[in-house]
Amino acid sequence: MSDAIRRPFPILDAHAHFPVANTIGSPTFGTVQRHPLLTSYATDRQGRMNKEWGTALSEPPAETPEQVDAMADRWAAELGRKGIAKIVFVTGQTNDLLAAVVRRHPERFIGYAHHQLQNGAGAELRRAVDELGLTGYKLLGPTTPVPFEDPAVRDVWEFCAERRLPVLIHFGYLGRGGGVVAHPRMSPLSLFEVARDFPEIPFIVPHFGAGYWQDLLALCWSLPNVYVDSSGSNQWVRWMPYPLTLEDLFRKAFETIGPERVLFGTDSAAFPRGFAQRYLDEQLRICYSLNLREDDIARVFGGNAARLLGIDLEPVAGADAAP
């Protein structure tokens, strides 16, 4: 599809990363030194992924304030060219930096707080929302140091419930070759107690659970406030012991929880790829091939996220024709 594509409904990408150096919460696994054999394995797998998904020539992230501003402008222009109404950046180095990026293009950008869940996280989240204007909270389950139900972080959930703040938590495989596959908070089921006790909070689990699809479906079956995010390559399906495709994931999600709890995302970040048009095209194709109603497709690709964020999603100029 070309940059001039016209659509009958606005698109909101609910999961992307602003490409800036030293992002807090990125899966770098701290300063732990890996064995050279693991580093070699990770490099090999990254190289293959780059060829498969068009990320081989990714540019380095922004570092200086001038580069950050230029990157923000570049992303805003990219969304305009691709006909994307809004994008949610779930990470961007620090809460302060990402908030500044959002303020530069508030008509296009939405930002989430993304500091670690630990003692003091509640105060920082309140600051990020009330002072900085961020409108969600992003966490990585497999790097979270405390149980979600730990009393020391209960104020986080109380604040999120008070504000109906969307909380996006990555569960499942994290990283690539040599990445994390074992952790007390690998599975979405580790969120059960908190998600049950705070049904006002919309919890969003990205990448269809990244290897923990059955656990995610179980959590969705049990609780009405758990949502599925479709972002990324979802190549984790290759590591399942049974055949599984992206179409299978969408079909099962629609069958079990309905289109009202599925959010479109890309996991886009670096240029020159920029907005991952390939993911949007394929996911739209799947939803149409599954004979989903047009209004339900509009919900998946923007309406659901807009509802959780409490915003109006205006059509993009010139985007009123069928894809």
JOVEN-V151227 format. One record per pair of residues at least 24 apart in sequence whose ideal C-beta (glycine too) atoms are under 10 Angstrom apart, sorted by the first residue. I is the first residue (numbers start at 1). GAP is how many residues later the second one is. D is the distance in whole Angstrom. If there is no record, write none. Layout:
I,GAP,D
I,GAP,D
This chain:
1,81,9
1,82,10
1,276,7
1,277,9
1,279,8
1,280,5
1,283,9
1,322,7
2,79,10
2,80,10
2,275,9
3,75,9
3,77,9
3,78,5
3,79,6
3,80,8
3,272,10
3,274,8
4,77,9
4,78,10
4,79,8
4,314,8
5,76,10
5,77,8
5,78,6
5,272,9
5,275,9
5,276,9
5,279,10
5,313,10
5,314,8
5,316,9
5,318,6
6,77,7
6,310,9
6,312,6
6,313,5
6,314,7
6,315,4
6,316,8
6,317,7
7,76,6
7,77,10
7,78,10
7,273,10
7,277,8
7,290,10
7,291,9
7,294,8
7,295,10
7,308,9
7,309,8
7,311,10
7,312,5
7,313,8
7,314,8
7,315,8
7,316,5
8,286,7
8,289,9
8,290,8
8,307,9
8,311,8
8,312,7
8,313,7
8,314,6
8,315,7
9,76,9
9,285,8
9,286,8
9,288,7
9,289,4
9,290,9
9,291,10
9,292,7
9,293,7
9,294,8
9,304,9
9,306,7
9,307,9
9,310,8
9,311,9
9,314,10
10,73,9
10,74,8
10,75,4
10,76,8
10,288,8
10,291,8
10,292,5
10,293,9
10,296,8
10,302,10
10,303,5
10,304,6
10,305,5
10,306,6
10,309,7
11,68,9
11,71,8
11,72,7
11,73,5
11,74,6
11,75,8
11,76,9
11,253,7
11,255,10
11,264,10
11,269,7
11,273,9
11,287,9
11,290,5
11,291,5
11,294,10
11,302,9
11,304,10
11,305,8
11,308,8
12,72,8
12,73,6
12,74,5
12,75,7
12,76,7
12,98,8
12,251,8
12,252,7
12,253,9
12,289,7
12,290,4
12,291,8
12,292,9
12,293,5
12,294,6
12,297,8
12,299,9
12,301,6
13,66,8
13,69,9
13,71,6
13,72,9
13,73,7
13,74,4
13,75,7
13,76,9
13,97,10
13,218,8
13,250,9
13,251,7
13,252,6
13,253,5
13,254,9
13,255,7
13,262,7
13,263,9
13,266,9
13,267,8
13,288,9
13,289,9
13,292,9
14,72,9
14,73,8
14,74,5
14,76,9
14,96,9
14,122,9
14,152,9
14,154,8
14,190,7
14,192,9
14,213,9
14,215,6
14,216,9
14,217,7
14,249,4
14,250,6
14,251,4
14,252,9
14,286,10
14,287,9
14,288,8
14,290,8
14,291,4
14,292,9
14,294,9
14,295,9
15,72,9
15,73,6
15,74,9
15,75,6
15,97,9
15,123,9
15,153,7
15,155,10
15,189,8
15,191,6
15,192,9
15,214,5
15,215,8
15,216,4
15,217,8
15,248,8
15,249,8
15,250,3
15,251,7
15,252,6
15,253,8
15,290,9
16,59,9
16,63,10
16,68,10
16,71,5
16,72,6
16,73,6
16,74,7
16,75,9
16,76,10
16,93,9
16,94,10
16,215,8
16,249,7
16,250,6
16,251,7
16,252,4
16,253,7
16,258,10
16,259,8
16,260,9
17,44,9
17,71,10
17,72,6
17,73,6
17,74,5
17,75,7
17,81,10
17,97,9
17,121,9
17,214,10
17,249,10
17,250,7
17,251,7
17,252,4
17,253,9
18,43,9
18,44,8
18,50,8
18,53,7
18,54,8
18,57,7
18,69,9
18,71,4
18,72,9
18,73,7
18,74,4
18,75,8
18,79,8
18,80,6
18,83,6
18,84,9
18,91,8
18,93,8
18,250,10
18,251,7
19,39,8
19,40,8
19,41,8
19,42,4
19,43,6
19,48,10
19,49,10
19,52,6
19,55,10
19,56,9
19,70,9
19,72,10
19,73,9
19,74,10
19,249,9
19,250,5
19,251,5
19,252,7
19,255,10
20,41,5
20,42,5
20,43,7
20,47,8
20,48,6
20,51,7
20,52,10
20,69,10
20,71,9
20,72,6
20,73,5
20,74,9
20,77,6
20,78,8
20,81,8
20,249,10
21,39,8
21,40,5
21,41,7
21,42,5
21,43,9
21,46,9
21,47,9
21,72,7
22,39,8
22,41,8
22,71,6
22,72,9
22,75,10
23,38,8
23,68,5
23,69,6
23,70,5
23,71,8
23,74,9
23,75,9
23,91,8
23,246,10
24,67,7
24,68,9
24,69,6
24,70,6
24,71,8
24,73,10
24,74,10
24,90,6
24,91,6
24,92,7
25,65,9
25,66,6
25,68,10
25,69,10
25,88,10
25,89,5
25,90,7
25,91,7
25,92,10
25,113,7
25,114,7
25,115,6
25,118,7
25,119,10
25,145,9
26,35,10
26,65,7
26,67,9
26,88,9
26,114,9
26,117,9
26,149,10
27,113,7
27,115,8
27,116,7
27,143,9
27,146,10
27,147,5
27,148,5
27,149,9
27,152,7
27,153,7
28,115,10
28,147,9
29,113,10
29,114,8
29,145,8
29,146,7
29,149,9
29,150,8
29,151,7
30,113,8
34,144,6
35,143,9
37,141,9
38,139,8
38,140,4
38,141,10
39,138,9
39,139,7
40,137,9
40,138,9
41,135,9
41,136,4
41,137,6
42,133,8
42,134,6
42,135,4
42,136,4
42,137,8
43,133,9
43,134,8
43,135,9
44,132,10
44,133,7
45,130,10
45,131,5
45,132,3
45,133,8
45,134,9
46,129,10
46,130,6
46,131,7
46,132,10
47,130,10
48,128,9
48,129,9
49,127,6
49,128,9
49,184,8
49,186,7
52,181,8
52,183,8
53,179,9
53,180,5
53,182,8
53,220,8
53,223,8
53,225,8
53,226,9
54,179,10
54,218,9
54,219,5
54,222,8
54,223,10
54,224,7
55,178,9
55,214,9
55,215,7
55,217,9
55,218,6
55,221,9
56,216,10
56,217,9
57,213,9
57,214,9
57,215,6
57,216,8
58,211,8
58,212,4
58,213,7
58,214,8
58,215,7
59,211,6
59,212,5
59,213,7
59,214,9
59,215,10
60,210,8
61,31,10
61,32,9
61,208,8
61,209,7
61,210,10
62,30,10
62,31,9
62,35,10
62,39,10
62,208,10
63,30,10
65,32,9
65,35,9
68,24,9
68,25,8
68,29,7
68,30,10
68,32,8
68,33,7
68,36,9
69,31,9
69,32,8
69,35,7
71,30,8
71,33,10
71,199,10
71,200,8
72,28,8
72,29,5
72,30,9
72,31,9
72,32,5
72,33,6
72,36,9
72,37,8
73,31,7
73,32,8
74,197,7
74,200,8
75,26,8
75,29,10
75,30,8
75,33,8
75,34,8
75,193,9
75,194,10
75,196,9
75,199,7
75,200,8
76,25,10
76,28,8
76,29,4
76,31,8
76,32,5
76,33,7
77,28,10
77,31,10
77,197,9
78,30,9
78,190,9
78,193,8
78,195,10
78,196,5
78,197,5
78,199,10
79,26,9
79,28,10
79,29,5
79,30,9
79,189,10
79,195,9
79,196,7
79,237,9
80,28,8
80,236,8
80,237,9
81,193,9
81,194,8
81,196,10
82,186,10
82,192,8
82,193,5
82,194,10
82,195,6
82,198,8
82,234,9
83,192,10
83,194,10
83,197,10
83,232,10
83,233,5
83,234,9
83,235,8
83,236,5
83,240,10
84,24,8
84,182,9
84,184,10
84,191,6
84,193,9
84,196,8
84,218,9
84,232,7
84,235,9
85,216,10
85,217,7
85,221,9
85,228,6
85,229,7
85,230,7
85,231,5
85,234,8
86,24,6
86,216,8
86,219,8
86,220,8
86,223,9
86,225,8
86,227,7
86,228,9
86,230,10
87,24,10
87,178,9
87,179,8
87,181,8
87,188,8
88,24,7
88,47,9
88,48,7
88,50,9
88,78,9
88,80,8
88,116,10
88,141,10
88,143,10
88,175,9
88,177,8
88,217,7
88,221,8
89,25,9
89,45,10
89,49,9
89,179,9
89,180,9
90,24,6
90,46,7
90,47,9
90,48,4
90,49,10
90,78,6
90,80,9
90,114,9
90,116,8
90,139,10
90,141,9
90,175,9
90,177,9
91,47,6
91,49,9
91,178,9
92,42,10
92,46,10
94,34,10
94,38,10
95,29,7
95,30,9
95,32,8
95,33,4
95,34,10
95,36,10
95,37,6
95,39,6
95,42,10
96,31,9
96,32,9
96,35,10
96,36,7
96,38,10
97,35,10
98,30,9
98,34,8
98,36,7
98,40,10
99,29,7
99,30,10
99,32,9
99,33,4
99,34,6
99,35,6
100,32,9
102,30,9
102,31,7
102,32,7
102,33,9
103,29,9
103,30,7
106,27,8
107,207,9
110,24,9
110,25,6
110,26,8
110,56,10
110,195,9
110,196,10
110,199,7
110,201,8
111,24,7
111,25,8
111,27,9
112,24,4
112,25,6
112,26,4
112,27,10
112,53,9
112,54,8
112,55,9
112,56,7
113,24,5
113,25,7
113,26,10
113,52,9
113,54,10
114,24,4
114,25,8
114,26,9
114,54,9
115,24,9
116,24,9
116,27,8
116,28,7
116,29,7
116,30,9
117,24,9
117,26,9
117,27,5
117,28,8
117,29,7
117,30,10
117,31,7
117,33,9
117,35,10
117,36,6
117,39,7
117,40,10
117,50,10
117,52,9
117,68,10
118,26,8
118,27,6
118,28,6
118,32,9
118,34,8
118,35,7
118,38,10
119,26,10
119,27,8
119,31,9
119,33,5
119,34,7
119,36,10
120,32,9
120,33,9
120,35,9
120,36,10
121,25,9
121,31,9
121,32,6
121,34,8
121,35,5
121,38,10
122,30,9
122,31,7
122,32,8
122,33,3
122,34,5
122,35,9
122,36,8
122,37,6
122,38,9
123,32,8
123,33,9
123,36,9
124,32,9
125,28,10
125,30,9
125,31,6
125,32,10
125,34,6
125,35,8
125,38,9
125,40,8
125,42,10
126,29,9
126,30,9
126,33,6
126,36,10
126,37,9
129,30,8
129,31,9
129,34,7
129,36,7
130,29,10
130,33,9
134,31,9
135,28,9
135,30,7
135,31,8
135,173,10
135,174,6
135,175,8
135,176,8
136,24,9
136,27,10
136,29,6
136,30,4
136,31,7
136,32,6
136,66,9
136,68,8
136,169,10
136,172,8
136,173,7
137,26,10
137,28,6
137,29,7
137,30,5
137,31,7
137,32,9
137,64,9
137,66,10
138,28,9
138,29,8
138,30,5
138,31,8
138,32,8
138,66,9
138,68,9
139,28,7
139,29,7
139,30,5
139,31,7
139,32,10
139,46,9
139,52,10
140,28,10
140,29,7
140,30,5
140,31,9
140,34,6
140,40,9
140,43,10
140,45,9
141,28,5
141,29,6
141,30,4
141,31,8
141,33,8
141,39,10
141,42,7
141,43,9
141,44,4
141,45,7
141,46,8
141,47,8
141,49,7
141,50,8
141,64,9
141,69,10
141,71,10
142,27,10
142,28,7
142,29,7
142,30,8
142,31,8
142,32,5
142,33,9
142,37,9
142,38,4
142,39,8
142,40,8
142,41,4
142,42,9
142,43,6
142,44,5
142,45,10
142,48,10
142,68,10
143,27,9
143,31,7
143,32,10
143,37,7
143,40,8
143,42,8
144,25,8
144,26,10
144,39,8
144,40,9
144,41,5
144,46,9
145,39,10
145,40,9
146,38,10
146,39,9
147,37,7
147,38,7
147,43,7
147,44,10
147,46,8
147,47,9
148,37,7
148,42,6
148,43,6
148,44,9
148,45,7
148,46,4
148,47,8
148,49,10
148,55,10
149,41,9
149,42,9
149,43,9
149,44,5
149,45,5
149,47,10
149,48,8
150,44,10
153,41,9
154,40,9
154,43,9
154,44,9
156,38,9
156,42,10
156,45,10
157,37,6
157,38,9
157,40,7
157,41,5
157,43,9
157,44,7
158,40,8
158,42,10
158,43,10
159,42,10
160,34,10
160,38,7
160,40,8
160,41,5
160,42,9
160,43,9
161,33,10
161,36,9
161,37,5
161,38,8
161,39,4
161,40,5
161,64,10
162,36,10
162,38,8
162,39,10
163,37,9
163,38,9
163,147,9
164,36,6
164,37,7
164,38,7
164,61,10
164,144,8
164,145,10
164,146,7
165,35,9
165,36,7
165,37,8
165,143,9
165,144,9
165,145,10
166,35,8
166,36,5
166,37,8
166,38,6
166,61,8
166,97,9
166,139,8
166,142,5
166,143,6
166,144,9
167,24,9
167,27,9
167,28,9
167,31,9
167,34,6
167,35,7
167,36,5
167,37,7
167,38,10
167,58,10
167,60,10
168,34,9
168,35,8
168,36,4
168,37,8
168,38,6
168,59,9
168,61,7
168,63,10
168,95,9
168,97,9
169,25,10
169,26,10
169,34,7
169,35,7
169,36,6
169,37,8
170,34,10
170,35,8
170,36,6
170,37,7
170,39,10
170,40,7
170,59,9
170,61,10
170,62,10
171,34,6
171,35,8
171,36,9
171,38,6
171,39,6
171,40,9
171,41,6
171,44,8
171,45,7
171,48,9
172,33,9
172,34,9
172,35,7
172,36,9
172,37,5
172,38,3
172,39,4
172,40,5
172,41,9
172,43,9
172,44,8
172,64,7
173,34,9
173,36,10
173,37,5
173,38,5
173,39,9
173,62,10
173,63,5
173,66,7
174,36,8
174,37,10
176,59,10
181,30,8
181,58,9
186,24,9
186,25,8
186,26,7
186,29,9
187,24,9
187,25,5
187,27,9
187,28,5
187,29,8
187,31,10
187,32,9
188,24,6
188,25,9
188,26,10
188,27,5
188,28,5
188,29,9
188,30,8
188,31,5
188,32,9
188,38,8
188,40,10
189,25,10
189,26,5
189,27,8
189,29,7
189,30,6
189,33,9
190,25,9
190,29,10
191,24,10
191,25,10
191,28,7
191,32,9
191,35,8
192,26,9
192,27,6
192,30,7
192,31,8
192,34,9
195,24,7
195,25,10
195,27,8
195,28,5
195,29,10
195,30,6
195,31,6
196,26,7
196,27,6
196,29,9
196,30,10
198,27,8
199,24,7
199,25,7
199,26,5
199,27,10
200,25,7
201,24,6
201,25,10
202,24,8
202,25,6
202,59,9
202,61,10
202,102,9
202,103,10
202,105,9
202,106,5
202,107,9
203,24,7
204,24,8
204,25,5
204,27,10
204,57,9
204,59,6
204,61,9
204,100,10
204,101,9
204,104,8
205,24,7
205,58,10
206,24,8
206,25,5
206,26,7
206,28,10
206,57,9
206,59,6
206,61,8
207,24,6
207,25,5
207,26,9
207,27,6
207,28,10
207,29,7
207,42,10
207,58,9
207,60,8
208,24,9
208,26,6
208,28,8
208,29,8
208,36,9
208,38,8
208,40,10
208,41,5
208,42,9
208,44,9
208,45,7
208,54,9
209,25,10
209,27,9
209,40,9
210,24,8
210,25,10
210,26,5
210,27,10
210,29,10
211,25,5
211,26,9
211,28,7
211,29,7
212,24,9
213,24,9
213,27,8
213,31,8
213,35,9
213,36,7
213,39,8
213,40,9
214,38,10
216,37,9
216,41,10
217,35,7
217,36,8
217,38,10
217,39,6
217,40,8
218,38,10
220,33,8
220,36,7
220,37,5
220,38,10
220,41,7
221,35,7
221,36,8
224,33,9
224,36,10
224,37,8
225,36,9
226,31,8
226,35,7
227,26,10
227,30,8
227,33,9
227,34,5
227,35,7
227,36,6
227,77,7
227,78,9
227,81,7
228,24,10
228,25,5
228,28,10
228,29,7
228,33,6
228,34,5
228,35,7
228,72,10
228,76,10
229,33,8
229,34,5
229,35,8
229,36,5
229,38,9
229,75,10
229,76,9
230,32,7
230,33,7
230,34,6
230,35,6
230,36,9
230,37,10
230,49,8
230,50,10
230,53,6
230,56,9
230,57,10
230,70,8
230,71,9
231,32,8
231,33,8
231,34,3
231,35,6
231,36,4
231,37,8
231,45,9
231,48,8
231,52,10
232,33,8
232,34,7
232,35,4
232,36,9
232,44,9
232,47,8
233,33,10
233,34,8
233,43,9
233,45,9
233,46,8
234,33,9
234,45,9
234,48,10
234,49,10
245,41,9
246,33,9
246,36,7
246,37,7
246,39,10
246,40,6
247,35,9
247,36,10
247,38,9
247,39,5
247,40,10
247,42,7
247,43,7
248,38,10
249,37,9
250,33,7
250,36,5
250,37,7
250,39,9
250,40,6
250,42,9
250,50,9
251,35,8
251,36,10
251,38,10
251,39,6
251,41,10
253,47,9
254,33,8
254,36,7
254,38,7
254,42,8
254,46,9
255,35,10
258,38,8
258,41,9
259,28,8
259,31,10
259,33,6
259,34,8
259,36,9
259,37,4
259,38,8
259,39,9
259,40,6
259,41,5
259,42,10
259,44,9
259,45,8
260,36,8
260,39,6
260,40,9
260,43,9
260,44,6
260,47,9
261,38,9
261,39,9
261,43,7
261,47,10
262,25,9
262,30,10
262,34,9
262,37,8
262,38,5
262,39,9
262,42,7
263,36,9
263,37,7
263,38,9
263,39,9
263,40,9
263,41,5
263,42,5
263,43,10
263,44,10
263,45,8
264,33,9
264,35,10
264,36,5
264,37,4
264,38,7
264,39,10
264,40,8
264,41,8
265,36,10
265,40,8
280,43,10
281,42,9
284,39,6
285,38,9
288,35,8
294,28,9
297,26,10
